Amino acid sequence: MAHYPILNLGLLGKLKIHFILALVQVGYAGFQLLTKIAFEQGLNKTTYPVYRNVIGFAVILPFAAFLERKERPQLRFTHLIHFFFLGSTAVALGQGLFLYGLADTTPTFASAFQNSIPALTFVMAAISGVEDANLSRRDGQAKLFGAICAGAGATLMTAYKGPLLFNHLHHSAANTEAAKSIQATPILTLSVWRLGSLYLLISCLAFGVFYVLQARTLRMYPARYSTVCFTNFFGAIQLSVFAVASQPSLSIWKITPGIQLTSVLYAGFVASGLVFSAQAWCMQQAGPVIVSAYQPLQTVVVGFVALVFLGEPFYLGSLLGAILIICGLYMVTWGQEQQQEHVTRLQRRQSDIGESDPSKMEEGSLLHRPLLHDEEKPQEQRNSGSI
């Protein structure tokens, strides 16, 4: 059973993690809005993620090279295998197929589909043992219901309007055109819609696997900048091979100045660089369930930006959805606190047993392993053939 540092932090330490996770979703929300506008202006969806991850790799490489040069573990072939699959799940399948699904459905449908990621991550983390998710206890139940509640709230925001609550009438003509560009939706056939739904389903499953795999990898190789670099590197290679094989024309690599170039630079520097690294740090501190639980917050941020800057109206469905998301995040956080209380009780009970009769201290106790890394030490000692 994995225990993360957030369980032992004080109030300020926990608030710092939750604040950074909220900023992560703000960064991704900006990426989503810029991407939608850039696609409407002809940006190629196959080469776009290649540029994004190449730039992200270049941005994080100096941090990995200099900040982690003394603390970075010895690189082994096992680590490279993990990095390859991180690139496959997060970049090639997660990012790439989401863009294809977005093109074949609608932004509303794609956003609603992505909000299944917290629940999928919870199930995968529980099965793999990366997260303590005992559904017979209140903390496990709170995490599960919180993830479902947050996902349901984000889905409600995108699928249900209800009565109009507020209409931002004063906005510029440029913002009006941007809003029309985001909302523009082609007429899609049923077969195309089904294919887009399949892309989105695989993308969400891939992100769920990625969160769990990243948590395991960071315990085995606790150098987050290097991990992000390798993830971007292997993902960019896989997407480049696919782009060349599927569309050999050089014209697909063209980027025009303006919104296309701005979107590519933002995606690389912010989404795949700064935000991806911040998310990796939060993964080390809090685990995959807490990190993925913030995914639906992105829908709230997008809705707020659309209201303030693009002049989109604000409906009752958006308000109810935002309330559900906040309640869901609170339930996940409360579940984490309850887990800490449970761990503390077990530690106290184990200590009392040890003082009364040391022979009863079982080696298989839930708490006999130190935080995070001892679980992986035997594997490190078994692996040979360093690179």
C-alpha positions as CSV (number, residue, x, y, z in Angstrom):
1,M,0.0,0.0,0.0
2,A,1.5,3.3,-1.0
3,H,1.5,6.3,1.3
4,Y,2.3,9.8,-0.1
5,P,3.9,12.8,1.6
6,I,0.7,14.8,1.6
7,L,-0.6,12.5,4.4
8,N,2.1,13.9,6.8
9,L,2.1,17.5,5.7
10,G,0.6,20.4,7.7
11,L,-2.2,22.7,6.5
12,L,0.1,25.0,4.5
13,G,1.8,22.1,2.8
14,K,-1.5,20.6,1.7
15,L,-2.8,23.9,0.6
16,K,0.3,24.4,-1.6
17,I,-0.3,21.1,-3.4
18,H,-4.0,21.8,-4.0
19,F,-3.2,25.3,-5.2
20,I,-0.7,24.0,-7.7
21,L,-3.1,21.4,-8.9
22,A,-5.7,24.1,-9.5
23,L,-3.1,26.2,-11.5
24,V,-2.3,23.1,-13.5
25,Q,-5.9,22.9,-14.7
26,V,-5.9,26.7,-15.4
27,G,-2.9,26.1,-17.7
28,Y,-4.6,23.2,-19.5
29,A,-7.8,25.2,-19.9
30,G,-5.8,27.9,-21.7
31,F,-4.3,25.3,-23.9
32,Q,-7.7,23.9,-24.8
33,L,-9.2,27.2,-25.7
34,L,-6.2,28.2,-27.9
35,T,-6.2,24.8,-29.6
36,K,-9.9,25.0,-30.5
37,I,-9.3,28.4,-32.2
38,A,-6.1,27.3,-33.9
39,F,-7.8,24.2,-35.4
40,E,-10.5,26.3,-36.8
41,Q,-7.8,28.3,-38.6
42,G,-6.2,25.3,-40.2
43,L,-3.6,24.0,-37.7
44,N,-2.8,20.4,-38.5
45,K,-3.9,18.1,-35.6
46,T,-1.3,15.4,-36.4
47,T,1.8,17.6,-36.3
48,Y,0.6,19.9,-33.6
49,P,1.3,17.5,-30.7
50,V,4.7,16.8,-32.2
51,Y,5.7,20.5,-32.0
52,R,4.1,20.7,-28.5
53,N,6.2,17.9,-27.0
54,V,9.5,18.8,-28.8
55,I,9.2,22.3,-27.3
56,G,8.2,20.9,-23.9
57,F,11.3,18.6,-24.0
58,A,13.6,21.6,-24.9
59,V,12.1,23.7,-22.1
60,I,12.5,21.1,-19.3
61,L,15.9,19.7,-20.5
62,P,18.0,22.4,-18.8
63,F,16.2,21.8,-15.5
64,A,16.7,18.1,-15.7
65,A,20.4,18.5,-16.7
66,F,21.4,20.9,-14.0
67,L,19.0,20.7,-11.1
68,E,18.9,16.9,-11.0
69,R,22.5,16.0,-12.0
70,K,23.4,15.0,-8.4
71,E,20.2,13.4,-7.3
72,R,19.2,11.6,-10.5
73,P,19.3,7.8,-10.1
74,Q,21.4,5.7,-12.4
75,L,19.5,5.2,-15.7
76,R,18.7,1.6,-16.4
77,F,16.9,-0.2,-19.2
78,T,13.9,-0.8,-17.0
79,H,13.6,3.0,-16.6
80,L,13.6,3.5,-20.4
81,I,10.8,1.0,-20.8
82,H,8.7,2.9,-18.3
83,F,9.5,6.2,-20.0
84,F,8.6,4.7,-23.4
85,F,5.1,3.7,-22.1
86,L,4.7,7.0,-20.4
87,G,5.2,8.7,-23.8
88,S,2.8,6.2,-25.4
89,T,0.0,6.7,-22.9
90,A,0.2,10.4,-22.1
91,V,1.4,11.7,-25.5
92,A,0.8,9.4,-28.4
93,L,-2.5,7.9,-27.2
94,G,-3.7,10.5,-24.6
95,Q,-3.0,13.7,-26.4
96,G,-3.0,12.5,-30.0
97,L,-6.3,10.6,-29.9
98,F,-8.0,13.3,-27.9
99,L,-7.3,15.8,-30.8
100,Y,-8.7,13.3,-33.3
101,G,-11.8,12.7,-31.1
102,L,-12.2,16.5,-30.8
103,A,-12.2,16.9,-34.5
104,D,-14.7,14.1,-35.1
105,T,-17.2,15.1,-32.4
106,T,-17.8,18.4,-30.7
107,P,-15.9,20.3,-28.0
108,T,-18.8,19.9,-25.6
109,F,-18.9,16.1,-26.1
110,A,-15.1,15.7,-25.9
111,S,-14.9,17.7,-22.7
112,A,-17.7,15.7,-21.1
113,F,-15.9,12.5,-22.1
114,Q,-12.6,13.5,-20.5
115,N,-14.3,13.9,-17.1
116,S,-14.5,10.2,-16.8
117,I,-10.7,10.2,-16.2
118,P,-10.8,10.6,-12.4
119,A,-13.1,7.6,-11.9
120,L,-11.0,5.5,-14.3
121,T,-7.8,6.5,-12.5
122,F,-9.3,5.6,-9.2
123,V,-10.2,2.1,-10.3
124,M,-6.8,1.5,-12.0
125,A,-4.9,2.9,-9.0
126,A,-6.9,0.7,-6.6
127,I,-6.4,-2.5,-8.7
128,S,-2.7,-1.8,-9.1
129,G,-2.1,-1.0,-5.4
130,V,-0.7,2.5,-6.2
131,E,-3.4,4.1,-4.2
132,D,-5.0,3.0,-0.9
133,A,-8.6,2.7,-1.9
134,N,-10.4,0.3,0.5
135,L,-14.1,0.7,-0.3
136,S,-15.0,-0.9,3.0
137,R,-13.7,2.2,4.7
138,R,-15.1,5.8,4.6
139,D,-12.0,7.3,3.1
140,G,-12.0,4.9,0.1
141,Q,-15.7,5.5,-0.4
142,A,-15.3,9.3,-0.2
143,K,-12.5,9.2,-2.9
144,L,-14.6,7.1,-5.3
145,F,-17.8,9.2,-4.9
146,G,-15.8,12.4,-5.0
147,A,-14.2,11.5,-8.3
148,I,-17.6,10.5,-9.7
149,C,-19.2,13.6,-8.4
150,A,-16.6,15.9,-9.9
151,G,-16.9,14.1,-13.3
152,A,-20.7,14.4,-13.1
153,G,-20.5,18.1,-12.4
154,A,-18.2,18.8,-15.3
155,T,-20.5,16.7,-17.6
156,L,-23.5,18.6,-16.3
157,M,-21.8,21.9,-17.2
158,T,-21.2,20.8,-20.8
159,A,-24.4,18.8,-21.5
160,Y,-27.1,20.9,-19.7
161,K,-27.8,24.6,-20.0
162,G,-31.0,25.3,-18.1
163,P,-32.3,28.9,-17.5
164,L,-30.1,31.8,-18.4
165,L,-28.6,33.4,-15.3
166,F,-26.2,36.0,-16.7
167,N,-25.5,37.4,-20.1
168,H,-22.2,39.3,-20.7
169,L,-23.4,41.8,-23.3
170,H,-20.3,44.0,-23.4
171,H,-17.5,42.3,-25.3
172,S,-15.4,43.2,-28.3
173,A,-16.0,42.1,-31.9
174,A,-12.7,40.2,-31.7
175,N,-13.9,38.2,-28.8
176,T,-17.2,37.5,-30.5
177,E,-15.4,36.1,-33.5
178,A,-13.3,33.9,-31.2
179,A,-16.4,32.6,-29.5
180,K,-18.0,31.8,-32.9
181,S,-14.8,30.0,-33.9
182,I,-14.8,27.9,-30.8
183,Q,-18.5,27.0,-31.1
184,A,-18.3,26.3,-34.8
185,T,-19.3,22.6,-35.3
186,P,-19.4,20.8,-38.6
187,I,-22.3,18.5,-39.5
188,L,-21.1,15.0,-38.6
189,T,-22.3,11.7,-39.8
190,L,-23.1,8.9,-37.3
191,S,-20.1,6.8,-38.4
192,V,-17.7,9.7,-37.9
193,W,-19.2,10.5,-34.5
194,R,-18.8,6.9,-33.4
195,L,-15.2,6.9,-34.6
196,G,-14.6,10.1,-32.6
197,S,-16.2,8.6,-29.5
198,L,-13.8,5.6,-29.9
199,Y,-10.8,7.9,-30.1
200,L,-12.0,9.7,-26.9
201,L,-12.6,6.5,-25.0
202,I,-9.1,5.2,-25.8
203,S,-7.6,8.6,-24.9
204,C,-9.3,8.6,-21.5
205,L,-8.2,5.1,-20.8
206,A,-4.7,6.0,-21.8
207,F,-4.6,9.0,-19.4
208,G,-5.9,6.8,-16.6
209,V,-3.1,4.3,-17.2
210,F,-0.6,7.2,-17.5
211,Y,-1.5,8.6,-14.1
212,V,-1.0,5.2,-12.4
213,L,2.2,4.4,-14.3
214,Q,3.7,7.9,-13.6
215,A,3.1,7.4,-9.9
216,R,5.0,4.1,-10.0
217,T,7.8,5.5,-12.2
218,L,8.4,8.5,-9.9
219,R,8.7,6.1,-6.9
220,M,11.3,4.1,-8.8
221,Y,13.0,7.0,-10.5
222,P,12.3,10.1,-8.4
223,A,13.6,12.7,-10.8
224,R,10.5,14.5,-12.1
225,Y,12.2,16.8,-14.6
226,S,14.0,13.9,-16.2
227,T,10.9,11.9,-16.2
228,V,8.9,14.6,-18.0
229,C,11.8,15.1,-20.5
230,F,11.8,11.4,-21.4
231,T,8.0,11.3,-21.6
232,N,8.0,14.2,-24.0
233,F,10.9,12.8,-26.0
234,F,9.5,9.3,-26.5
235,G,6.0,10.7,-27.2
236,A,7.3,13.1,-29.8
237,I,9.2,10.3,-31.6
238,Q,6.1,8.1,-31.7
239,L,3.9,11.0,-33.0
240,S,6.5,12.0,-35.6
241,V,6.7,8.5,-37.0
242,F,2.9,8.4,-37.2
243,A,2.8,11.8,-38.9
244,V,5.3,10.9,-41.5
245,A,3.7,7.6,-42.2
246,S,0.1,8.9,-42.4
247,Q,0.7,12.3,-44.1
248,P,4.1,12.4,-45.9
249,S,3.4,15.9,-47.3
250,L,5.7,18.6,-46.0
251,S,2.8,21.1,-46.0
252,I,1.3,19.6,-42.8
253,W,4.3,20.9,-40.9
254,K,3.6,24.5,-41.8
255,I,2.7,26.9,-39.0
256,T,1.3,30.4,-39.8
257,P,2.1,33.4,-37.6
258,G,-0.7,34.5,-35.3
259,I,-3.0,32.2,-33.4
260,Q,-1.4,29.0,-34.8
261,L,2.1,30.0,-33.7
262,T,0.8,31.3,-30.3
263,S,-1.1,28.0,-29.7
264,V,2.0,25.9,-30.5
265,L,4.3,28.0,-28.3
266,Y,1.8,28.0,-25.4
267,A,1.2,24.2,-25.7
268,G,5.0,23.6,-25.6
269,F,6.2,26.0,-23.0
270,V,3.2,25.9,-20.7
271,A,1.2,22.7,-21.2
272,S,4.0,20.2,-21.9
273,G,6.7,22.1,-20.1
274,L,5.8,24.0,-16.9
275,V,2.4,22.5,-16.2
276,F,3.5,18.9,-17.0
277,S,6.4,19.3,-14.5
278,A,4.2,20.8,-11.8
279,Q,1.8,17.9,-12.2
280,A,4.6,15.4,-11.9
281,W,5.6,17.1,-8.6
282,C,2.0,16.9,-7.3
283,M,2.0,13.2,-8.4
284,Q,5.0,12.6,-6.1
285,Q,3.4,14.4,-3.2
286,A,-0.3,13.3,-3.5
287,G,-0.7,10.3,-5.8
288,P,-2.8,9.7,-9.0
289,V,-6.3,9.9,-7.4
290,I,-5.8,13.5,-6.0
291,V,-4.1,14.7,-9.3
292,S,-6.8,13.3,-11.6
293,A,-9.6,14.5,-9.4
294,Y,-8.8,18.1,-10.4
295,Q,-9.4,17.3,-14.1
296,P,-13.0,18.5,-14.1
297,L,-11.9,21.8,-12.7
298,Q,-10.7,22.5,-16.2
299,T,-14.3,22.7,-17.4
300,V,-15.0,25.4,-14.8
301,V,-12.1,27.5,-15.9
302,V,-13.0,27.2,-19.6
303,G,-16.5,28.2,-18.7
304,F,-15.3,31.2,-16.7
305,V,-13.0,32.4,-19.4
306,A,-15.7,32.0,-22.0
307,L,-18.0,34.1,-19.9
308,V,-15.6,36.9,-19.1
309,F,-13.5,37.2,-22.3
310,L,-15.7,35.7,-25.0
311,G,-19.0,37.0,-23.8
312,E,-20.7,33.6,-23.6
313,P,-23.9,33.5,-21.5
314,F,-23.9,31.8,-18.0
315,Y,-26.6,29.2,-17.4
316,L,-28.0,27.3,-14.4
317,G,-26.3,24.1,-15.6
318,S,-22.9,25.8,-15.4
319,L,-23.6,26.9,-11.8
320,L,-24.9,23.5,-10.7
321,G,-22.0,21.7,-12.4
322,A,-19.4,24.0,-10.7
323,I,-21.0,23.2,-7.3
324,L,-20.8,19.5,-7.9
325,I,-17.1,19.8,-9.0
326,I,-16.3,21.7,-5.8
327,C,-18.2,19.1,-3.7
328,G,-16.4,16.3,-5.5
329,L,-12.9,17.8,-4.9
330,Y,-13.8,18.3,-1.2
331,M,-14.9,14.6,-0.9
332,V,-11.6,13.4,-2.4
333,T,-9.6,15.7,0.0
334,W,-11.7,14.6,3.0
335,G,-11.1,11.0,2.0
336,Q,-7.4,11.7,2.0
337,E,-7.6,13.2,5.5
338,Q,-9.6,10.2,6.8
339,Q,-6.9,7.9,5.3
340,Q,-4.3,9.8,7.3
341,E,-6.3,9.3,10.5
342,H,-6.6,5.6,9.7
343,V,-2.8,5.3,9.1
344,T,-2.1,7.1,12.4
345,R,-4.4,4.7,14.3
346,L,-2.6,1.7,12.8
347,Q,0.8,3.2,13.7
348,R,-0.3,3.8,17.3
349,R,-1.8,0.3,17.6
350,Q,1.3,-1.3,16.0
351,S,3.5,0.7,18.4
352,D,1.5,-0.4,21.4
353,I,1.7,-4.1,20.3
354,G,5.5,-3.8,19.8
355,E,6.0,-2.3,23.2
356,S,3.9,-5.1,24.9
357,D,5.2,-8.0,22.9
358,P,7.9,-7.4,20.1
359,S,7.4,-10.9,18.7
360,K,3.9,-9.9,17.5
361,M,5.3,-7.3,15.1
362,E,4.5,-8.9,11.8
363,E,6.8,-8.3,8.9
364,G,3.8,-8.1,6.6
365,S,2.2,-5.2,8.4
366,L,0.6,-2.5,6.3
367,L,3.1,0.0,7.7
368,H,6.4,-1.8,7.8
369,R,7.6,-0.1,4.7
370,P,9.0,3.5,4.7
371,L,7.3,6.1,2.5
372,L,7.4,5.7,-1.3
373,H,10.7,4.2,-2.2
374,D,11.5,1.0,-0.2
375,E,9.0,-0.9,-2.3
376,E,11.1,-0.4,-5.4
377,K,14.6,-1.0,-3.9
378,P,14.6,-4.8,-4.5
379,Q,13.8,-4.2,-8.1
380,E,16.6,-1.7,-8.4
381,Q,19.1,-4.1,-6.9
382,R,18.0,-6.9,-9.3
383,N,18.3,-4.8,-12.4
384,S,21.7,-4.8,-14.1
385,G,23.0,-3.4,-17.2
386,S,23.0,0.3,-16.5
387,I,22.9,2.8,-19.4
